[in-house]
Amino acid sequence: MRRILVLIVLLVVGTGSVCDRDANVRPQLYFKDLRPPVGVSVKVLKDVSMNPPEGGNISVDAVVPADIDREEIDRLLRSFYMQAQGRKGFRKGKAERIDIRVYDSEFKARAEGEDWLGQVLQLTQGAEPSFTNRQLPPLLKWAQKALGKQPEYTGKLQPRVLADPTVMSVEVTIPFVEDDGSGTYAKKLTYARATTTFASVVMKLFDEIPKLDRVTFVGKHNDDVVMKIWLTRQQYQELSLRKLEEELGAARGKFMKQLIGGKISERKVQAELGKERRKLYRAAFAKLPDKQVLLVDELR
């Protein structure tokens, strides 16, 4: 009987110690609010840190403006992840699972569905997190920045830029205007003016937007489309437009000594360069399928 009583006492004491230990473990932990990067607008609707026996997990749902830049979502996800990953006090020290989601509306965020804009997911402690960003790139902004300011457009005749980030394509419509800032169409459109403008626009876009896949150039004169050419990045590389322009620059250099010595007139130089430009660009455009090149007779 005494042995039985001792055994019962040990069981009771042992059970009581386990209960006391579990009672000191909090099922949910609380930390400082997540801080967004400077300049990023965000509203955190959910930030929960649970502490179950198998290891802690952190769940965050946040809302951002629907038109937020893709880069800002990247900054936000990485900032929130670093802060969440540094949280300590879970059964295994740090959280095992971290799931941070960014939505473009409160309705979507509260539903906690899969229609988020961005997510960072860590499945186990120490594992590499996966970052996913579904926001389309700000292609229109990139294109406008690449083209820069064009002081000759001061009136109603303005360039128009259209961008489709789903296929990484840009269309630019350029009215050929006078260079004096009058805002009117050029009295006469030359082959040199048309091809120089075409090359400048296309080179700026492809060179400054590495992810751009296609450019369409539309040239207008007197409200008529006189030039429409589209090409892919691969075709742009094959045409080597920058090399063509460098060759034309070198050709002008050959005339400089004669020009300075008065042996040739500027008008004659421009005529010779015009012939060379037409020759080079005719050969370049001939490399493109006919359906990709529309030119009025004066520009052929």
Buried (B, 14 or more C-beta within 10 A) or exposed (E): EEEEEEEEEEEEEEEEEEEEEEEEEEEEBEBEEBEBEEEBEBEBEEBEBBBEEEBBBBBBBBBBEEEBBBEBBBBBBBBBBEBBBEBEBBBEEBBBBBBBBBBBBEEBBEEBEEBBBBBBBBEEBEEEBEBEBEBBBBBBEBBBEBBEEEEBBEEEBBBEBBBBBEEBBBBBBBBBBBEEEEBBBBEEBBBBBBBBBBBBBBBBBBEBBEEBBBBBBBBBBEEEEBBBBBBBBEBBEEBEBBEBBEEBEEBBEEBEEEBEEEEBEEEEBBEBBBEBBBEBBEEBBEEBEEEBBBBBEEBE
